[in-house]
Amino acid sequence: MTLNNPRANETVLSIEGLSVAFKKGGRSIRALREVNLNLKRGEILGLVGESGCGKSLTALSAMMLLPENAFIESGEIKVNNTALSRMPEKQLRKIRGNNISIIFQEPMTSLNPLISIGRQIQESLELHRCVPRKEMRSRVIELLTLVEIPDPEARYRQFPFEFSGGMQQRVMSALALACNPQVLIADEPTTALDVTIQAQILKLLRNIRDVYGTAILLITHNMGVIADTADRVAVMYAGKVVETALVEDIFAQPFHPYTDGLLSSIPTMMGDRDQELVSIPGGVPDLENLPEGCSFQSRCPRVSDACKRDTPPLLERSPGRQAACWNPILVV
């Protein structure tokens, strides 16, 4: 990823030591554990891991849209170097949709079924931008054209139920881009879409990055999506980031055994079709009863006594690469 812009190396989203917990029966259950992520202008960072590892909770935390029973234990979230975690809700509303936006996983639950899509996009402009009323419609049609919705003038007046799943996702993209945010979070944007529409949505995200220099946090469980779209990747397991690297580096040689397991689990078109698919044994541990030491220890082929005793820190193992493992896979 290269941008002809002197601000290309500017960090626009920073998550520092973030721990998030849920209140349950008088107890606190930690769901995110000291998460550290940074996203630069014009970069697509893929956040990948199994279901329940904390990817979507990280996205909600970045938007400061946590459930009522969740709270930030420690750490900080910064957008353009502005701290959000202690900011009053009134100020947060000025930042959400303006500086940072999100494309949610299920557009039908995010779009208002009783309001036309043109009006829904227009509301975001009314809230955050001083666009003259007579220019509102043309700006919305411009956004619909950007996300490649055909016949945008007619679609402007239509309602969400008149759009296919892929087109609804495009509408969500237009809504998120209405105010040209510096940070766009795409939470599983290709879920439940066929492969052709998936490819179109991913192409759209790349185009958004290339045209506007938007920084994108792409959340997915699909390593193929990461390989096709992201510049860097962060791998999460049980609420913790366990590896970060450039996409080409992590596919060439993962350092963490969990990342290695994810990559080994990708089906291929080669080999015997009757051959069993590779899988990671066991399952993600219960967050209420995490083991001491490394949370991946019960599933790891490289487990040692240190893994059962101490939690491995996320350390730089080579330039630009980090792994939280006592026995990383290193090629000399």
Secondary structure as the mmCIF struct_conf table of DSSP 4:
data_model
#
loop_
_struct_conf.conf_type_id
_struct_conf.id
_struct_conf.beg_label_comp_id
_struct_conf.beg_label_asym_id
_struct_conf.beg_label_seq_id
_struct_conf.end_label_comp_id
_struct_conf.end_label_asym_id
_struct_conf.end_label_seq_id
BEND BEND1 ASN A 4 ASN A 5
TURN_TY1_P TURN_TY1_P1 PRO A 6 ASN A 9
STRN STRN1 THR A 11 LYS A 24
TURN_TY1_P TURN_TY1_P2 GLY A 25 GLY A 26
STRN STRN2 ARG A 27 LYS A 40
TURN_TY1_P TURN_TY1_P3 ARG A 41 GLY A 42
STRN STRN3 ILE A 44 VAL A 48
BEND BEND2 GLU A 50 GLU A 50
TURN_TY1_P TURN_TY1_P4 SER A 51 GLY A 52
BEND BEND3 CYS A 53 GLY A 54
HELX_RH_AL_P HELX_RH_AL_P1 LYS A 55 ALA A 62
TURN_TY1_P TURN_TY1_P5 MET A 63 MET A 64
TURN_TY1_P TURN_TY1_P6 GLU A 68 ASN A 69
STRN STRN4 ALA A 70 VAL A 79
TURN_TY1_P TURN_TY1_P7 ASN A 80 ASN A 81
STRN STRN5 THR A 82 ALA A 83
TURN_TY1_P TURN_TY1_P8 SER A 85 ARG A 86
HELX_RH_AL_P HELX_RH_AL_P2 GLU A 89 ILE A 95
STRN STRN6 ARG A 96 ARG A 96
TURN_TY1_P TURN_TY1_P9 GLY A 97 ASN A 99
STRN STRN7 ILE A 100 ILE A 103
BEND BEND4 GLN A 105 GLN A 105
HELX_RH_3T_P HELX_RH_3T_P1 PRO A 107 THR A 109
TURN_TY1_P TURN_TY1_P10 SER A 110 SER A 110
BEND BEND5 LEU A 111 LEU A 111
TURN_TY1_P TURN_TY1_P11 PRO A 113 LEU A 114
BEND BEND6 ILE A 115 ILE A 115
HELX_RH_AL_P HELX_RH_AL_P3 ILE A 117 HIS A 128
HELX_RH_AL_P HELX_RH_AL_P4 ARG A 133 LEU A 146
TURN_TY1_P TURN_TY1_P12 VAL A 147 GLU A 148
BEND BEND7 PRO A 150 ASP A 151
HELX_RH_AL_P HELX_RH_AL_P5 PRO A 152 ARG A 155
TURN_TY1_P TURN_TY1_P13 TYR A 156 ARG A 157
HELX_RH_3T_P HELX_RH_3T_P2 PRO A 160 GLU A 162
BEND BEND8 PHE A 163 PHE A 163
HELX_RH_AL_P HELX_RH_AL_P6 GLY A 165 LEU A 177
TURN_TY1_P TURN_TY1_P14 ALA A 178 CYS A 179
BEND BEND9 GLN A 182 GLN A 182
STRN STRN8 VAL A 183 ASP A 187
BEND BEND10 GLU A 188 GLU A 188
TURN_TY1_P TURN_TY1_P15 PRO A 189 ALA A 192
HELX_RH_AL_P HELX_RH_AL_P7 VAL A 195 TYR A 212
STRN STRN9 ALA A 215 THR A 220
BEND BEND11 HIS A 221 HIS A 221
HELX_RH_AL_P HELX_RH_AL_P8 MET A 223 THR A 229
BEND BEND12 ASP A 231 ASP A 231
STRN STRN10 ARG A 232 TYR A 237
TURN_TY1_P TURN_TY1_P16 ALA A 238 GLY A 239
STRN STRN11 LYS A 240 LEU A 246
HELX_RH_AL_P HELX_RH_AL_P9 VAL A 247 ALA A 252
BEND BEND13 PHE A 255 HIS A 256
HELX_RH_AL_P HELX_RH_AL_P10 PRO A 257 SER A 264
TURN_TY1_P TURN_TY1_P17 SER A 265 SER A 265
BEND BEND14 ILE A 266 ILE A 266
BEND BEND15 MET A 269 GLY A 271
TURN_TY1_P TURN_TY1_P18 ARG A 273 ASP A 274
BEND BEND16 GLN A 275 GLN A 275
HELX_LH_PP_P HELX_LH_PP_P1 GLU A 276 VAL A 278
BEND BEND17 PRO A 281 GLY A 282
HELX_LH_PP_P HELX_LH_PP_P2 VAL A 284 ASP A 286
HELX_RH_3T_P HELX_RH_3T_P3 LEU A 287 ASN A 289
HELX_LH_PP_P HELX_LH_PP_P3 LEU A 290 PRO A 291
BEND BEND18 GLU A 292 GLY A 293
TURN_TY1_P TURN_TY1_P19 SER A 295 PHE A 296
HELX_RH_3T_P HELX_RH_3T_P4 GLN A 297 ARG A 299
TURN_TY1_P TURN_TY1_P20 PRO A 301 ARG A 302
HELX_RH_AL_P HELX_RH_AL_P11 ASP A 305 ARG A 309
BEND BEND19 ASP A 310 ASP A 310
HELX_LH_PP_P HELX_LH_PP_P4 THR A 311 PRO A 313
STRN STRN12 LEU A 315 SER A 318
TURN_TY1_P TURN_TY1_P21 PRO A 319 GLY A 320
STRN STRN13 ARG A 321 ALA A 323
BEND BEND20 TRP A 326 ASN A 327
#
